[in-house]
Structures are given as C-alpha cells and as structure tokens.
Amino acid sequence: MQWYYSPSTGKVSQGKEASWNDRLGPYATREEAEQALEKAQKRNEQADAAEAAEDDWGEPASWEK
C-alpha cells in the first residue's frame, strides 16, 4: 500500500483517504510522505530556476537597445 500526505491536515495516511485535490503522493514509505512539502518546495524552486534560465536570452537585439 502506498502513502499520501494531506496538506490541509498535515497528516500522512496509507491509502487514498483524502480527495485527489488534497493529497500529495503516492510515496513508497511513510518517511517520504512526511517530507512531501519539502520535496514539492524543492521541485518548485528547480522549476522556477529553469524557467528563469530559459527566459534569459542574453543581450537584447541591437534595435532594442
């Protein structure tokens, strides 16, 4: 059985106890589910950094200076 984390309650459960829009997972272990918010924050930071790097096109074109 897999583990899930509910952001609204802060609880970890084994199995799908919360609705799909109030659970993170699945995770293989309880410990992984307990770290769900930290993992999501790291993924968001990585995605934001990748998006910022993608938006950096270097020097503007000569007609934009």
PDB file with SEQRES, HELIX, SHEET and CRYST1 records, atoms N, CA, C and O in Angstrom:
SEQRES   1 A   65  MET GLN TRP TYR TYR SER PRO SER THR GLY LYS VAL SER          
SEQRES   2 A   65  GLN GLY LYS GLU ALA SER TRP ASN ASP ARG LEU GLY PRO          
SEQRES   3 A   65  TYR ALA THR ARG GLU GLU ALA GLU GLN ALA LEU GLU LYS          
SEQRES   4 A   65  ALA GLN LYS ARG ASN GLU GLN ALA ASP ALA ALA GLU ALA          
SEQRES   5 A   65  ALA GLU ASP ASP TRP GLY GLU PRO ALA SER TRP GLU LYS          
HELIX    1 AA1 TRP A   20  ASP A   22  5                                   3    
HELIX    2 AA2 ARG A   30  GLU A   34  1                                   5    
HELIX    3 AA3 ALA A   36  ASP A   55  1                                  20    
HELIX    4 AA4 SER A   62  GLU A   64  5                                   3    
SHEET    1 AA1 3 LYS A  11  GLN A  14  0                                        
SHEET    2 AA1 3 TRP A   3  SER A   6 -1                                        
SHEET    3 AA1 3 LEU A  24  TYR A  27 -1                                        
CRYST1    1.000    1.000    1.000  90.00  90.00  90.00 P 1           1          
ATOM      1  N   MET A   1       0.841  -1.182   0.000  1.00  0.00           N  
ATOM      2  CA  MET A   1       0.000   0.000   0.000  1.00  0.00           C  
ATOM      3  C   MET A   1       0.887   1.247   0.000  1.00  0.00           C  
ATOM      4  O   MET A   1       1.951   1.256   0.619  1.00  0.00           O  
ATOM      5  N   GLN A   2       0.454   2.277  -0.683  1.00  0.00           N  
ATOM      6  CA  GLN A   2       1.256   3.488  -0.791  1.00  0.00           C  
ATOM      7  C   GLN A   2       0.818   4.535   0.228  1.00  0.00           C  
ATOM      8  O   GLN A   2      -0.260   4.447   0.815  1.00  0.00           O  
ATOM      9  N   TRP A   3       1.693   5.537   0.423  1.00  0.00           N  
ATOM     10  CA  TRP A   3       1.494   6.569   1.420  1.00  0.00           C  
ATOM     11  C   TRP A   3       1.187   7.904   0.748  1.00  0.00           C  
ATOM     12  O   TRP A   3       1.657   8.187  -0.354  1.00  0.00           O  
ATOM     13  N   TYR A   4       0.382   8.721   1.443  1.00  0.00           N  
ATOM     14  CA  TYR A   4      -0.026  10.024   0.928  1.00  0.00           C  
ATOM     15  C   TYR A   4       0.076  11.065   2.044  1.00  0.00           C  
ATOM     16  O   TYR A   4       0.017  10.745   3.232  1.00  0.00           O  
ATOM     17  N   TYR A   5       0.232  12.326   1.618  1.00  0.00           N  
ATOM     18  CA  TYR A   5       0.283  13.436   2.562  1.00  0.00           C  
ATOM     19  C   TYR A   5      -0.865  14.391   2.253  1.00  0.00           C  
ATOM     20  O   TYR A   5      -1.092  14.729   1.091  1.00  0.00           O  
ATOM     21  N   SER A   6      -1.585  14.824   3.270  1.00  0.00           N  
ATOM     22  CA  SER A   6      -2.685  15.773   3.118  1.00  0.00           C  
ATOM     23  C   SER A   6      -2.217  17.153   3.586  1.00  0.00           C  
ATOM     24  O   SER A   6      -2.010  17.352   4.783  1.00  0.00           O  
ATOM     25  N   PRO A   7      -2.047  18.105   2.672  1.00  0.00           N  
ATOM     26  CA  PRO A   7      -1.605  19.447   3.067  1.00  0.00           C  
ATOM     27  C   PRO A   7      -2.579  20.163   3.996  1.00  0.00           C  
ATOM     28  O   PRO A   7      -2.146  20.934   4.852  1.00  0.00           O  
ATOM     29  N   SER A   8      -3.872  19.933   3.851  1.00  0.00           N  
ATOM     30  CA  SER A   8      -4.835  20.660   4.681  1.00  0.00           C  
ATOM     31  C   SER A   8      -4.814  20.203   6.140  1.00  0.00           C  
ATOM     32  O   SER A   8      -5.062  21.000   7.045  1.00  0.00           O  
ATOM     33  N   THR A   9      -4.519  18.920   6.367  1.00  0.00           N  
ATOM     34  CA  THR A   9      -4.496  18.409   7.738  1.00  0.00           C  
ATOM     35  C   THR A   9      -3.080  18.207   8.265  1.00  0.00           C  
ATOM     36  O   THR A   9      -2.861  18.165   9.476  1.00  0.00           O  
ATOM     37  N   GLY A  10      -2.121  18.081   7.350  1.00  0.00           N  
ATOM     38  CA  GLY A  10      -0.750  17.803   7.761  1.00  0.00           C  
ATOM     39  C   GLY A  10      -0.538  16.348   8.151  1.00  0.00           C  
ATOM     40  O   GLY A  10       0.477  16.010   8.759  1.00  0.00           O  
ATOM     41  N   LYS A  11      -1.483  15.492   7.808  1.00  0.00           N  
ATOM     42  CA  LYS A  11      -1.399  14.090   8.197  1.00  0.00           C  
ATOM     43  C   LYS A  11      -0.956  13.205   7.039  1.00  0.00           C  
ATOM     44  O   LYS A  11      -1.210  13.493   5.869  1.00  0.00           O  
ATOM     45  N   VAL A  12      -0.291  12.130   7.405  1.00  0.00           N  
ATOM     46  CA  VAL A  12       0.136  11.107   6.460  1.00  0.00           C  
ATOM     47  C   VAL A  12      -0.808   9.925   6.608  1.00  0.00           C  
ATOM     48  O   VAL A  12      -1.152   9.526   7.721  1.00  0.00           O  
ATOM     49  N   SER A  13      -1.221   9.372   5.482  1.00  0.00           N  
ATOM     50  CA  SER A  13      -2.115   8.215   5.536  1.00  0.00           C  
ATOM     51  C   SER A  13      -1.621   7.143   4.576  1.00  0.00           C  
ATOM     52  O   SER A  13      -0.931   7.419   3.595  1.00  0.00           O  
ATOM     53  N   GLN A  14      -1.992   5.937   4.889  1.00  0.00           N  
ATOM     54  CA  GLN A  14      -1.688   4.828   3.997  1.00  0.00           C  
ATOM     55  C   GLN A  14      -2.958   4.544   3.216  1.00  0.00           C  
ATOM     56  O   GLN A  14      -3.973   4.131   3.776  1.00  0.00           O  
ATOM     57  N   GLY A  15      -2.883   4.772   1.923  1.00  0.00           N  
ATOM     58  CA  GLY A  15      -4.066   4.654   1.088  1.00  0.00           C  
ATOM     59  C   GLY A  15      -4.664   6.024   0.814  1.00  0.00           C  
ATOM     60  O   GLY A  15      -4.293   7.014   1.444  1.00  0.00           O  
ATOM     61  N   LYS A  16      -5.586   6.070  -0.124  1.00  0.00           N  
ATOM     62  CA  LYS A  16      -6.185   7.328  -0.574  1.00  0.00           C  
ATOM     63  C   LYS A  16      -7.353   7.713   0.329  1.00  0.00           C  
ATOM     64  O   LYS A  16      -8.509   7.453  -0.004  1.00  0.00           O  
ATOM     65  N   GLU A  17      -7.056   8.325   1.460  1.00  0.00           N  
ATOM     66  CA  GLU A  17      -8.116   8.740   2.383  1.00  0.00           C  
ATOM     67  C   GLU A  17      -8.661  10.117   2.026  1.00  0.00           C  
ATOM     68  O   GLU A  17      -9.850  10.370   2.215  1.00  0.00           O  
ATOM     69  N   ALA A  18      -7.819  11.009   1.515  1.00  0.00           N  
ATOM     70  CA  ALA A  18      -8.265  12.352   1.152  1.00  0.00           C  
ATOM     71  C   ALA A  18      -8.601  12.389  -0.336  1.00  0.00           C  
ATOM     72  O   ALA A  18      -8.196  11.513  -1.101  1.00  0.00           O  
ATOM     73  N   SER A  19      -9.348  13.419  -0.731  1.00  0.00           N  
ATOM     74  CA  SER A  19      -9.691  13.554  -2.150  1.00  0.00           C  
ATOM     75  C   SER A  19      -8.442  13.905  -2.948  1.00  0.00           C  
ATOM     76  O   SER A  19      -7.427  14.311  -2.382  1.00  0.00           O  
ATOM     77  N   TRP A  20      -8.523  13.746  -4.252  1.00  0.00           N  
ATOM     78  CA  TRP A  20      -7.357  13.936  -5.125  1.00  0.00           C  
ATOM     79  C   TRP A  20      -6.786  15.342  -5.012  1.00  0.00           C  
ATOM     80  O   TRP A  20      -5.579  15.520  -5.178  1.00  0.00           O  
ATOM     81  N   ASN A  21      -7.611  16.345  -4.738  1.00  0.00           N  
ATOM     82  CA  ASN A  21      -7.105  17.714  -4.674  1.00  0.00           C  
ATOM     83  C   ASN A  21      -6.591  18.085  -3.284  1.00  0.00           C  
ATOM     84  O   ASN A  21      -6.236  19.239  -3.046  1.00  0.00           O  
ATOM     85  N   ASP A  22      -6.548  17.134  -2.381  1.00  0.00           N  
ATOM     86  CA  ASP A  22      -6.000  17.378  -1.050  1.00  0.00           C  
ATOM     87  C   ASP A  22      -5.048  16.268  -0.635  1.00  0.00           C  
ATOM     88  O   ASP A  22      -5.037  15.845   0.521  1.00  0.00           O  
ATOM     89  N   ARG A  23      -4.249  15.800  -1.589  1.00  0.00           N  
ATOM     90  CA  ARG A  23      -3.246  14.804  -1.209  1.00  0.00           C  
ATOM     91  C   ARG A  23      -2.061  14.895  -2.151  1.00  0.00           C  
ATOM     92  O   ARG A  23      -2.202  15.182  -3.340  1.00  0.00           O  
ATOM     93  N   LEU A  24      -0.904  14.645  -1.591  1.00  0.00           N  
ATOM     94  CA  LEU A  24       0.336  14.550  -2.346  1.00  0.00           C  
ATOM     95  C   LEU A  24       0.792  13.114  -2.274  1.00  0.00           C  
ATOM     96  O   LEU A  24       0.705  12.473  -1.227  1.00  0.00           O  
ATOM     97  N   GLY A  25       1.277  12.615  -3.387  1.00  0.00           N  
ATOM     98  CA  GLY A  25       1.747  11.246  -3.402  1.00  0.00           C  
ATOM     99  C   GLY A  25       1.340  10.575  -4.683  1.00  0.00           C  
ATOM    100  O   GLY A  25       0.808  11.228  -5.581  1.00  0.00           O  
ATOM    101  N   PRO A  26       1.568   9.331  -4.786  1.00  0.00           N  
ATOM    102  CA  PRO A  26       1.912   8.370  -3.737  1.00  0.00           C  
ATOM    103  C   PRO A  26       3.414   8.325  -3.453  1.00  0.00           C  
ATOM    104  O   PRO A  26       4.246   8.675  -4.290  1.00  0.00           O  
ATOM    105  N   TYR A  27       3.714   7.888  -2.259  1.00  0.00           N  
ATOM    106  CA  TYR A  27       5.092   7.687  -1.818  1.00  0.00           C  
ATOM    107  C   TYR A  27       5.242   6.237  -1.359  1.00  0.00           C  
ATOM    108  O   TYR A  27       4.287   5.614  -0.896  1.00  0.00           O  
ATOM    109  N   ALA A  28       6.443   5.724  -1.496  1.00  0.00           N  
ATOM    110  CA  ALA A  28       6.702   4.326  -1.147  1.00  0.00           C  
ATOM    111  C   ALA A  28       6.750   4.100   0.363  1.00  0.00           C  
ATOM    112  O   ALA A  28       6.409   3.020   0.846  1.00  0.00           O  
ATOM    113  N   THR A  29       7.177   5.133   1.111  1.00  0.00           N  
ATOM    114  CA  THR A  29       7.312   4.969   2.556  1.00  0.00           C  
ATOM    115  C   THR A  29       6.641   6.121   3.297  1.00  0.00           C  
ATOM    116  O   THR A  29       6.385   7.180   2.725  1.00  0.00           O  
ATOM    117  N   ARG A  30       6.365   5.899   4.562  1.00  0.00           N  
ATOM    118  CA  ARG A  30       5.788   6.940   5.411  1.00  0.00           C  
ATOM    119  C   ARG A  30       6.740   8.132   5.509  1.00  0.00           C  
ATOM    120  O   ARG A  30       6.309   9.284   5.478  1.00  0.00           O  
ATOM    121  N   GLU A  31       8.026   7.844   5.625  1.00  0.00           N  
ATOM    122  CA  GLU A  31       9.021   8.907   5.761  1.00  0.00           C  
ATOM    123  C   GLU A  31       9.027   9.821   4.532  1.00  0.00           C  
ATOM    124  O   GLU A  31       9.130  11.040   4.667  1.00  0.00           O  
ATOM    125  N   GLU A  32       8.917   9.240   3.344  1.00  0.00           N  
ATOM    126  CA  GLU A  32       8.857  10.043   2.123  1.00  0.00           C  
ATOM    127  C   GLU A  32       7.613  10.925   2.130  1.00  0.00           C  
ATOM    128  O   GLU A  32       7.682  12.095   1.755  1.00  0.00           O  
ATOM    129  N   ALA A  33       6.486  10.379   2.549  1.00  0.00           N  
ATOM    130  CA  ALA A  33       5.243  11.151   2.596  1.00  0.00           C  
ATOM    131  C   ALA A  33       5.352  12.296   3.598  1.00  0.00           C  
ATOM    132  O   ALA A  33       4.814  13.378   3.361  1.00  0.00           O  
ATOM    133  N   GLU A  34       6.040  12.071   4.710  1.00  0.00           N  
ATOM    134  CA  GLU A  34       6.217  13.122   5.713  1.00  0.00           C  
ATOM    135  C   GLU A  34       7.052  14.275   5.177  1.00  0.00           C  
ATOM    136  O   GLU A  34       6.936  15.400   5.663  1.00  0.00           O  
ATOM    137  N   GLN A  35       7.885  14.014   4.188  1.00  0.00           N  
ATOM    138  CA  GLN A  35       8.741  15.037   3.587  1.00  0.00           C  
ATOM    139  C   GLN A  35       8.122  15.634   2.317  1.00  0.00           C  
ATOM    140  O   GLN A  35       8.816  16.311   1.559  1.00  0.00           O  
ATOM    141  N   ALA A  36       6.842  15.396   2.077  1.00  0.00           N  
ATOM    142  CA  ALA A  36       6.189  15.803   0.833  1.00  0.00           C  
ATOM    143  C   ALA A  36       6.287  17.303   0.573  1.00  0.00           C  
ATOM    144  O   ALA A  36       6.589  17.708  -0.549  1.00  0.00           O  
ATOM    145  N   LEU A  37       6.042  18.128   1.572  1.00  0.00           N  
ATOM    146  CA  LEU A  37       6.080  19.576   1.353  1.00  0.00           C  
ATOM    147  C   LEU A  37       7.482  20.061   1.017  1.00  0.00           C  
ATOM    148  O   LEU A  37       7.647  20.920   0.151  1.00  0.00           O  
ATOM    149  N   GLU A  38       8.486  19.526   1.684  1.00  0.00           N  
ATOM    150  CA  GLU A  38       9.865  19.914   1.389  1.00  0.00           C  
ATOM    151  C   GLU A  38      10.242  19.501  -0.037  1.00  0.00           C  
ATOM    152  O   GLU A  38      10.891  20.257  -0.761  1.00  0.00           O  
ATOM    153  N   LYS A  39       9.830  18.302  -0.426  1.00  0.00           N  
ATOM    154  CA  LYS A  39      10.116  17.807  -1.780  1.00  0.00           C  
ATOM    155  C   LYS A  39       9.426  18.690  -2.823  1.00  0.00           C  
ATOM    156  O   LYS A  39      10.027  19.037  -3.840  1.00  0.00           O  
ATOM    157  N   ALA A  40       8.170  19.052  -2.569  1.00  0.00           N  
ATOM    158  CA  ALA A  40       7.428  19.906  -3.501  1.00  0.00           C  
ATOM    159  C   ALA A  40       8.071  21.286  -3.593  1.00  0.00           C  
ATOM    160  O   ALA A  40       8.151  21.859  -4.680  1.00  0.00           O  
ATOM    161  N   GLN A  41       8.529  21.823  -2.465  1.00  0.00           N  
ATOM    162  CA  GLN A  41       9.182  23.132  -2.474  1.00  0.00           C  
ATOM    163  C   GLN A  41      10.472  23.093  -3.299  1.00  0.00           C  
ATOM    164  O   GLN A  41      10.738  24.014  -4.072  1.00  0.00           O  
ATOM    165  N   LYS A  42      11.265  22.047  -3.142  1.00  0.00           N  
ATOM    166  CA  LYS A  42      12.496  21.917  -3.917  1.00  0.00           C  
ATOM    167  C   LYS A  42      12.196  21.814  -5.412  1.00  0.00           C  
ATOM    168  O   LYS A  42      12.876  22.429  -6.234  1.00  0.00           O  
ATOM    169  N   ARG A  43      11.176  21.034  -5.753  1.00  0.00           N  
ATOM    170  CA  ARG A  43      10.798  20.907  -7.170  1.00  0.00           C  
ATOM    171  C   ARG A  43      10.334  22.246  -7.736  1.00  0.00           C  
ATOM    172  O   ARG A  43      10.664  22.587  -8.872  1.00  0.00           O  
ATOM    173  N   ASN A  44       9.573  23.005  -6.951  1.00  0.00           N  
ATOM    174  CA  ASN A  44       9.120  24.322  -7.402  1.00  0.00           C  
ATOM    175  C   ASN A  44      10.296  25.264  -7.609  1.00  0.00           C  
ATOM    176  O   ASN A  44      10.336  26.004  -8.592  1.00  0.00           O  
ATOM    177  N   GLU A  45      11.256  25.240  -6.686  1.00  0.00           N  
ATOM    178  CA  GLU A  45      12.437  26.090  -6.818  1.00  0.00           C  
ATOM    179  C   GLU A  45      13.238  25.717  -8.069  1.00  0.00           C  
ATOM    180  O   GLU A  45      13.716  26.597  -8.785  1.00  0.00           O  
ATOM    181  N   GLN A  46      13.383  24.424  -8.329  1.00  0.00           N  
ATOM    182  CA  GLN A  46      14.100  23.973  -9.518  1.00  0.00           C  
ATOM    183  C   GLN A  46      13.367  24.392 -10.788  1.00  0.00           C  
ATOM    184  O   GLN A  46      13.997  24.813 -11.759  1.00  0.00           O  
ATOM    185  N   ALA A  47      12.050  24.280 -10.787  1.00  0.00           N  
ATOM    186  CA  ALA A  47      11.261  24.676 -11.957  1.00  0.00           C  
ATOM    187  C   ALA A  47      11.344  26.178 -12.180  1.00  0.00           C  
ATOM    188  O   ALA A  47      11.445  26.631 -13.320  1.00  0.00           O  
ATOM    189  N   ASP A  48      11.302  26.961 -11.090  1.00  0.00           N  
ATOM    190  CA  ASP A  48      11.425  28.417 -11.211  1.00  0.00           C  
ATOM    191  C   ASP A  48      12.785  28.803 -11.759  1.00  0.00           C  
ATOM    192  O   ASP A  48      12.884  29.698 -12.598  1.00  0.00           O  
ATOM    193  N   ALA A  49      13.839  28.135 -11.293  1.00  0.00           N  
ATOM    194  CA  ALA A  49      15.190  28.427 -11.778  1.00  0.00           C  
ATOM    195  C   ALA A  49      15.324  28.066 -13.254  1.00  0.00           C  
ATOM    196  O   ALA A  49      15.936  28.809 -14.021  1.00  0.00           O  
ATOM    197  N   ALA A  50      14.761  26.939 -13.652  1.00  0.00           N  
ATOM    198  CA  ALA A  50      14.821  26.535 -15.053  1.00  0.00           C  
ATOM    199  C   ALA A  50      14.057  27.514 -15.936  1.00  0.00           C  
ATOM    200  O   ALA A  50      14.500  27.834 -17.039  1.00  0.00           O  
ATOM    201  N   GLU A  51      12.924  27.986 -15.461  1.00  0.00           N  
ATOM    202  CA  GLU A  51      12.135  28.953 -16.219  1.00  0.00           C  
ATOM    203  C   GLU A  51      12.868  30.285 -16.338  1.00  0.00           C  
ATOM    204  O   GLU A  51      12.849  30.910 -17.397  1.00  0.00           O  
ATOM    205  N   ALA A  52      13.517  30.722 -15.255  1.00  0.00           N  
ATOM    206  CA  ALA A  52      14.282  31.970 -15.295  1.00  0.00           C  
ATOM    207  C   ALA A  52      15.451  31.849 -16.266  1.00  0.00           C  
ATOM    208  O   ALA A  52      15.750  32.785 -17.007  1.00  0.00           O  
ATOM    209  N   ALA A  53      16.109  30.697 -16.258  1.00  0.00           N  
ATOM    210  CA  ALA A  53      17.235  30.486 -17.175  1.00  0.00           C  
ATOM    211  C   ALA A  53      16.747  30.465 -18.619  1.00  0.00           C  
ATOM    212  O   ALA A  53      17.434  30.955 -19.515  1.00  0.00           O  
ATOM    213  N   GLU A  54      15.583  29.909 -18.845  1.00  0.00           N  
ATOM    214  CA  GLU A  54      15.023  29.851 -20.187  1.00  0.00           C  
ATOM    215  C   GLU A  54      14.637  31.251 -20.680  1.00  0.00           C  
ATOM    216  O   GLU A  54      14.715  31.540 -21.874  1.00  0.00           O  
ATOM    217  N   ASP A  55      14.222  32.109 -19.753  1.00  0.00           N  
ATOM    218  CA  ASP A  55      13.833  33.476 -20.111  1.00  0.00           C  
ATOM    219  C   ASP A  55      15.027  34.384 -20.352  1.00  0.00           C  
ATOM    220  O   ASP A  55      14.870  35.463 -20.923  1.00  0.00           O  
ATOM    221  N   ASP A  56      16.217  33.973 -19.931  1.00  0.00           N  
ATOM    222  CA  ASP A  56      17.418  34.785 -20.108  1.00  0.00           C  
ATOM    223  C   ASP A  56      18.009  34.508 -21.480  1.00  0.00           C  
ATOM    224  O   ASP A  56      18.689  33.501 -21.677  1.00  0.00           O  
ATOM    225  N   TRP A  57      17.755  35.388 -22.413  1.00  0.00           N  
ATOM    226  CA  TRP A  57      18.210  35.211 -23.784  1.00  0.00           C  
ATOM    227  C   TRP A  57      19.504  35.963 -24.044  1.00  0.00           C  
ATOM    228  O   TRP A  57      19.944  36.066 -25.189  1.00  0.00           O  
ATOM    229  N   GLY A  58      20.116  36.487 -22.991  1.00  0.00           N  
ATOM    230  CA  GLY A  58      21.377  37.205 -23.154  1.00  0.00           C  
ATOM    231  C   GLY A  58      21.139  38.652 -23.531  1.00  0.00           C  
ATOM    232  O   GLY A  58      20.178  39.271 -23.073  1.00  0.00           O  
ATOM    233  N   GLU A  59      21.996  39.184 -24.350  1.00  0.00           N  
ATOM    234  CA  GLU A  59      21.934  40.573 -24.756  1.00  0.00           C  
ATOM    235  C   GLU A  59      20.699  40.830 -25.632  1.00  0.00           C  
ATOM    236  O   GLU A  59      20.347  39.991 -26.462  1.00  0.00           O  
ATOM    237  N   PRO A  60      20.048  41.969 -25.454  1.00  0.00           N  
ATOM    238  CA  PRO A  60      18.929  42.293 -26.316  1.00  0.00           C  
ATOM    239  C   PRO A  60      19.401  42.576 -27.748  1.00  0.00           C  
ATOM    240  O   PRO A  60      20.562  42.913 -27.983  1.00  0.00           O  
ATOM    241  N   ALA A  61      18.505  42.436 -28.659  1.00  0.00           N  
ATOM    242  CA  ALA A  61      18.834  42.727 -30.059  1.00  0.00           C  
ATOM    243  C   ALA A  61      19.239  44.192 -30.210  1.00  0.00           C  
ATOM    244  O   ALA A  61      18.824  45.047 -29.427  1.00  0.00           O  
ATOM    245  N   SER A  62      20.041  44.463 -31.208  1.00  0.00           N  
ATOM    246  CA  SER A  62      20.583  45.828 -31.391  1.00  0.00           C  
ATOM    247  C   SER A  62      19.485  46.860 -31.509  1.00  0.00           C  
ATOM    248  O   SER A  62      19.667  47.985 -31.042  1.00  0.00           O  
ATOM    249  N   TRP A  63      18.359  46.535 -32.108  1.00  0.00           N  
ATOM    250  CA  TRP A  63      17.299  47.523 -32.269  1.00  0.00           C  
ATOM    251  C   TRP A  63      16.490  47.737 -30.978  1.00  0.00           C  
ATOM    252  O   TRP A  63      15.649  48.634 -30.917  1.00  0.00           O  
ATOM    253  N   GLU A  64      16.744  46.916 -29.951  1.00  0.00           N  
ATOM    254  CA  GLU A  64      16.061  47.075 -28.679  1.00  0.00           C  
ATOM    255  C   GLU A  64      16.896  47.851 -27.672  1.00  0.00           C  
ATOM    256  O   GLU A  64      16.422  48.119 -26.568  1.00  0.00           O  
ATOM    257  N   LYS A  65      18.100  48.214 -28.013  1.00  0.00           N  
ATOM    258  CA  LYS A  65      18.975  48.915 -27.064  1.00  0.00           C  
ATOM    259  C   LYS A  65      18.662  50.374 -27.037  1.00  0.00           C  
ATOM    260  O   LYS A  65      19.295  51.128 -26.298  1.00  0.00           O  
TER     261      LYS A  65                                                      
END                                                                             
